């Protein structure tokens, strides 16, 4: 009795034309992520424009107040407005990291980013790494939003000040723990 001839591991079994077409369709379906990539990049652009216009508005208000003698006092609004602009920029960065990271993972590596800086935030190796980078920026945005809220706080009781101190301590511990998990980067 003779054994049937087994194909060597380097030889691929032949595929039918239908199977090749189906697999090509499946492979090309990865391009569906472009439905998320393009709006993310557009959203980031819009947010960068909004944040920049907000900063320009603050500069114009400051010039009007200090140089032109405007009656409108800017001291109550300048810090919260700048913090809000920074928050807008951070959300734009989240959209950029998401859009470019999804593109890199599912469509194609971005050669310029690979050549320029392999450890650049846009160069992600896995979906978990993308989620981690986004989470870090989101946590930073939440901290900035917390700072904006703290600027507007008016203490009613001494207990309010203690709550604020505990909140700041919790944020500091969270930032410290986050830095420990990313020491190698």
MARMILUM-52667 format. One record per residue (C-alpha): residue in one letter; x, y, z. Coordinates in pm, 1 decimal. Last residue first. Example, Ala and Ser with C-alpha at 12.3 -4.5 7.8 and 13.67 -1.06 7.14 Angstrom:
2
@aa->S&u->1367.0&v->-106.0&w->714.0
@aa->A&u->1230.0&v->-450.0&w->780.0
This chain:
185
@aa->X&u->841.7&v->5402.1&w->2687.5
@aa->X&u->980.9&v->5173.6&w->2958.7
@aa->X&u->825.8&v->5373.4&w->3242.5
@aa->X&u->474.5&v->5339.2&w->3103.5
@aa->X&u->301.5&v->5152.2&w->3387.2
@aa->X&u->476.6&v->5366.9&w->3645.8
@aa->X&u->361.8&v->5688.3&w->3475.0
@aa->X&u->-0.7&v->5577.6&w->3501.9
@aa->X&u->46.1&v->5507.5&w->3872.4
@aa->X&u->186.8&v->5858.1&w->3924.0
@aa->X&u->-92.7&v->6019.2&w->3723.7
@aa->X&u->-353.5&v->5829.5&w->3926.0
@aa->X&u->-182.7&v->5923.6&w->4254.2
@aa->X&u->-181.2&v->6290.4&w->4152.7
@aa->X&u->-547.2&v->6271.2&w->4053.2
@aa->X&u->-640.5&v->6115.5&w->4387.4
@aa->X&u->-441.6&v->6385.7&w->4572.0
@aa->X&u->-620.8&v->6658.6&w->4375.4
@aa->X&u->-955.6&v->6503.3&w->4465.1
@aa->X&u->-855.5&v->6472.4&w->4831.4
@aa->X&u->-755.3&v->6840.7&w->4838.6
@aa->X&u->-1085.1&v->6941.5&w->4677.2
@aa->X&u->-1281.3&v->6735.7&w->4926.5
@aa->X&u->-1085.3&v->6898.1&w->5211.3
@aa->X&u->-1160.4&v->7244.5&w->5070.7
@aa->X&u->-1531.3&v->7160.4&w->5052.8
@aa->X&u->-1517.7&v->7037.5&w->5415.8
@aa->X&u->-1405.0&v->7386.8&w->5518.5
@aa->X&u->-1748.3&v->7509.4&w->5409.4
@aa->X&u->-1893.8&v->7714.0&w->5123.8
@aa->X&u->-1588.9&v->7714.1&w->4897.3
@aa->X&u->-1636.6&v->7884.8&w->4561.5
@aa->X&u->-1520.7&v->7660.8&w->4280.8
@aa->X&u->-1470.7&v->7816.9&w->3936.3
@aa->X&u->-1099.0&v->7736.5&w->3905.1
@aa->X&u->-1169.9&v->7384.5&w->4030.1
@aa->X&u->-1402.7&v->7318.8&w->3736.3
@aa->X&u->-1131.1&v->7414.0&w->3487.4
@aa->X&u->-881.4&v->7192.9&w->3671.8
@aa->X&u->-1125.4&v->6902.2&w->3652.6
@aa->X&u->-1160.3&v->6961.0&w->3277.5
@aa->X&u->-779.3&v->6955.1&w->3249.2
@aa->X&u->-771.4&v->6629.4&w->3446.3
@aa->X&u->-1040.9&v->6484.9&w->3219.4
@aa->X&u->-836.0&v->6586.4&w->2913.9
@aa->X&u->-529.1&v->6414.9&w->3064.3
@aa->X&u->-734.0&v->6101.2&w->3121.5
@aa->X&u->-848.9&v->6119.8&w->2758.5
@aa->X&u->-486.5&v->6150.6&w->2643.8
@aa->X&u->-386.0&v->5844.0&w->2844.2
@aa->X&u->-691.0&v->5646.9&w->2729.2
@aa->X&u->-611.3&v->5719.4&w->2363.8
@aa->X&u->-260.4&v->5584.5&w->2405.3
@aa->X&u->-388.4&v->5274.2&w->2584.4
@aa->X&u->-661.3&v->5209.0&w->2327.6
@aa->X&u->-403.4&v->5227.9&w->2047.4
@aa->X&u->-169.4&v->4993.0&w->2239.3
@aa->X&u->-455.5&v->4747.4&w->2283.1
@aa->X&u->-533.1&v->4763.9&w->1910.0
@aa->X&u->-177.1&v->4668.4&w->1836.2
@aa->X&u->152.4&v->4802.8&w->1702.4
@aa->X&u->79.2&v->5172.1&w->1720.4
@aa->X&u->277.7&v->5438.9&w->1543.1
@aa->X&u->72.0&v->5757.0&w->1577.6
@aa->X&u->220.2&v->5830.0&w->1920.9
@aa->X&u->572.3&v->5840.7&w->1770.1
@aa->X&u->798.5&v->5559.1&w->1886.2
@aa->X&u->922.1&v->5476.4&w->1534.2
@aa->X&u->1007.7&v->5840.1&w->1473.3
@aa->X&u->1064.8&v->5984.5&w->1128.5
@aa->X&u->1092.7&v->5668.2&w->917.4
@aa->X&u->784.0&v->5495.9&w->1058.6
@aa->X&u->587.1&v->5821.3&w->1060.7
@aa->X&u->677.5&v->5888.0&w->698.3
@aa->X&u->589.5&v->5528.8&w->603.9
@aa->X&u->238.7&v->5530.3&w->749.5
@aa->X&u->165.3&v->5161.7&w->800.1
@aa->X&u->-130.3&v->5036.0&w->597.3
@aa->X&u->-502.3&v->4964.8&w->619.5
@aa->X&u->-609.9&v->4806.6&w->946.9
@aa->X&u->-352.5&v->4895.0&w->1211.0
@aa->X&u->-208.0&v->5206.5&w->1050.6
@aa->X&u->-547.5&v->5350.2&w->958.4
@aa->X&u->-682.5&v->5275.0&w->1306.3
@aa->X&u->-381.8&v->5451.1&w->1459.5
@aa->X&u->-413.1&v->5750.1&w->1226.0
@aa->X&u->-777.3&v->5805.5&w->1306.9
@aa->X&u->-752.1&v->5731.0&w->1680.0
@aa->X&u->-435.5&v->5932.7&w->1737.7
@aa->X&u->-581.7&v->6223.3&w->1543.0
@aa->X&u->-917.0&v->6206.9&w->1721.7
@aa->X&u->-744.0&v->6196.1&w->2060.3
@aa->X&u->-530.7&v->6493.8&w->1951.9
@aa->X&u->-846.4&v->6689.9&w->1870.7
@aa->X&u->-979.4&v->6604.0&w->2218.5
@aa->X&u->-655.2&v->6739.5&w->2362.2
@aa->X&u->-685.0&v->7060.7&w->2159.7
@aa->X&u->-1038.8&v->7115.6&w->2289.7
@aa->X&u->-916.6&v->7067.3&w->2646.6
@aa->X&u->-640.7&v->7321.9&w->2584.9
@aa->X&u->-904.4&v->7566.0&w->2459.4
@aa->X&u->-1115.2&v->7502.7&w->2771.9
@aa->X&u->-812.5&v->7572.0&w->2991.7
@aa->X&u->-755.3&v->7897.2&w->2805.2
@aa->X&u->-1116.8&v->8000.8&w->2857.2
@aa->X&u->-1114.7&v->7902.1&w->3225.2
@aa->X&u->-798.3&v->8111.8&w->3275.8
@aa->X&u->-922.8&v->8420.6&w->3088.2
@aa->X&u->-1277.9&v->8438.4&w->3223.5
@aa->X&u->-1272.8&v->8598.4&w->3568.9
@aa->X&u->-976.7&v->8825.5&w->3497.2
@aa->X&u->-1119.8&v->8955.9&w->3169.6
@aa->X&u->-1295.5&v->9265.2&w->3305.8
@aa->X&u->-1507.6&v->9430.3&w->3034.4
@aa->X&u->-1456.7&v->9808.1&w->3045.7
@aa->X&u->-1201.1&v->9803.0&w->2765.1
@aa->X&u->-903.7&v->10029.8&w->2819.2
@aa->X&u->-746.8&v->9992.2&w->2475.7
@aa->X&u->-413.2&v->9847.9&w->2582.2
@aa->X&u->-493.3&v->9628.6&w->2880.5
@aa->X&u->-855.6&v->9526.8&w->2822.9
@aa->X&u->-861.7&v->9533.9&w->2442.0
@aa->X&u->-530.2&v->9348.6&w->2424.0
@aa->X&u->-657.5&v->9089.1&w->2670.1
@aa->X&u->-985.3&v->9047.2&w->2476.6
@aa->X&u->-792.7&v->9008.9&w->2148.7
@aa->X&u->-563.6&v->8746.8&w->2306.8
@aa->X&u->-864.0&v->8558.1&w->2444.1
@aa->X&u->-1031.3&v->8563.3&w->2101.9
@aa->X&u->-709.7&v->8435.6&w->1940.8
@aa->X&u->-710.8&v->8148.9&w->2192.0
@aa->X&u->-1072.7&v->8064.8&w->2104.4
@aa->X&u->-989.8&v->8080.3&w->1732.7
@aa->X&u->-706.1&v->7832.1&w->1790.7
@aa->X&u->-927.3&v->7594.3&w->1986.2
@aa->X&u->-1198.9&v->7609.7&w->1718.3
@aa->X&u->-948.7&v->7551.9&w->1434.9
@aa->X&u->-788.8&v->7258.6&w->1617.0
@aa->X&u->-1136.9&v->7119.0&w->1683.1
@aa->X&u->-1234.2&v->7140.8&w->1315.5
@aa->X&u->-910.0&v->6972.0&w->1208.2
@aa->X&u->-958.6&v->6693.5&w->1463.9
@aa->X&u->-1316.3&v->6639.9&w->1341.5
@aa->X&u->-1192.8&v->6615.2&w->981.8
@aa->X&u->-929.8&v->6361.1&w->1089.1
@aa->X&u->-1187.1&v->6157.9&w->1280.2
@aa->X&u->-1435.2&v->6184.7&w->989.9
@aa->X&u->-1170.7&v->6036.0&w->754.9
@aa->X&u->-1061.1&v->5752.0&w->983.1
@aa->X&u->-1404.1&v->5618.9&w->1083.1
@aa->X&u->-1546.2&v->5549.5&w->735.0
@aa->X&u->-1186.9&v->5462.9&w->639.6
@aa->X&u->-1237.6&v->5161.1&w->864.6
@aa->X&u->-1433.6&v->5007.5&w->577.0
@aa->X&u->-1096.5&v->4957.8&w->406.6
@aa->X&u->-1064.5&v->4630.7&w->598.3
@aa->X&u->-1328.5&v->4501.5&w->358.6
@aa->X&u->-1048.2&v->4467.7&w->103.3
@aa->X&u->-926.1&v->4148.9&w->270.7
@aa->X&u->-1274.3&v->3996.7&w->277.0
@aa->X&u->-1334.1&v->4084.2&w->-88.3
@aa->X&u->-994.8&v->3939.0&w->-185.1
@aa->X&u->-1085.0&v->3626.1&w->16.4
@aa->X&u->-1414.6&v->3592.8&w->-169.4
@aa->X&u->-1245.0&v->3644.2&w->-506.0
@aa->X&u->-982.3&v->3380.3&w->-429.6
@aa->X&u->-1251.8&v->3136.2&w->-308.8
@aa->X&u->-1457.6&v->3188.0&w->-623.6
@aa->X&u->-1151.9&v->3132.6&w->-845.9
@aa->X&u->-1082.0&v->2805.7&w->-669.4
@aa->X&u->-778.1&v->2783.7&w->-456.8
@aa->X&u->-476.0&v->2564.2&w->-506.6
@aa->X&u->-313.8&v->2428.1&w->-192.9
@aa->X&u->-3.8&v->2624.3&w->-110.2
@aa->X&u->332.6&v->2450.6&w->-132.5
@aa->X&u->587.0&v->2536.7&w->136.2
@aa->X&u->449.4&v->2274.7&w->375.9
@aa->X&u->511.9&v->1999.5&w->119.6
@aa->X&u->203.7&v->1846.7&w->-34.8
@aa->X&u->132.7&v->1494.7&w->82.0
@aa->X&u->155.6&v->1213.8&w->-170.2
@aa->X&u->-88.2&v->937.8&w->-84.0
@aa->X&u->74.6&v->650.5&w->101.6
@aa->X&u->137.9&v->334.2&w->-92.8
@aa->X&u->0.0&v->0.0&w->0.0
